[in-house]
């Protein structure tokens, strides 16, 4: 049986991915009904949005004691935005939390290979909670 048929029979929702020149996988989603581009990153412990995009998504943020590290940067200041609506096409949840931090180093790396900027990164917190299955062969992932 095909993976797609099996997962869809189990009520998983299929989301297409675009492979970027950097090897990252990109997908479109909405936060609080506003569209954005996101990288799917199994190595990111938490899902995040760039500081500069918090107003774009109408995010309400609060102080955070979390220090961010990754992609060559360490000890970066963060904020936290709780209970946001997050949707991917017809699939949606109402209580997604995002860490806000400076994504300029990520977008700079993308621009070096002529890829457009991203608004955020969807990480392992989301992938685990929604039982994600990534199909690298078919450039898509599934959530439940």
C-alpha positions, -999 to +999 in steps of 0.1 A: +000+000+000+012+035-008+023+057+021-001+084+010-032+061+009-022+046+042-018+080+060-048+096+044-069+066+055-057+073+091-070+110+087-036+125+081-035+157+061-010+160+032+011+192+028+033+197-003+069+209+003+093+228-021+129+218-018+152+250-018+187+253-031+199+252+005+183+218+010+157+232+033+120+224+026+095+253+023+057+254+026+031+281+029+008+285+059-012+312+077-008+326+112-039+344+124-052+343+088-021+360+073-001+340+047+036+333+052+065+311+040+080+286+065+109+262+066+102+227+080+131+220+103+134+188+122+165+201+139+147+232+154+134+224+188+107+251+187+087+268+160+096+304+155+088+336+136+112+364+129+109+396+151+104+417+120+073+396+110+055+397+144+033+427+133+027+410+099+010+381+117-006+403+145+014+384+171+010+394+207+043+387+224+055+385+260+089+383+277+108+351+273+137+337+293+146+314+264+178+321+246+179+309+210+208+291+194+212+277+159+225+282+124+257+296+137+242+321+161+240+316+199+225+334+229+200+354+209+172+373+226+137+360+221+100+368+228+071+344+230+037+345+213+011+321+226-022+307+214-021+317+177-042+303+149-021+283+125-034+269+093-021+250+063-047+251+035-078+234+051-060+220+082-059+243+112-052+246+149-061+274+173-033+273+200+001+274+183+030+290+203+059+307+185+092+319+197+101+352+182+137+359+173+160+374+147+158+353+115+181+377+095+209+351+095+186+325+080+172+349+053+207+361+045+218+324+038+187+320+016+194+352-003+230+339-010+215+312-032+188+334-047+159+321-025+133+344-011+130+351+026+110+331+051+087+343+079+094+314+102+105+279+110+083+251+120+102+228+143+101+196+163+076+209+189+049+210+161+061+179+143+059+158+174+026+172+186+008+167+153+024+133+146+041+145+114+054+121+088+078+135+063+080+119+028+112+131+014+108+110-018+076+129-027+084+163-012+055+164+012+046+159+049+015+147+067+000+159+100-029+147+121 
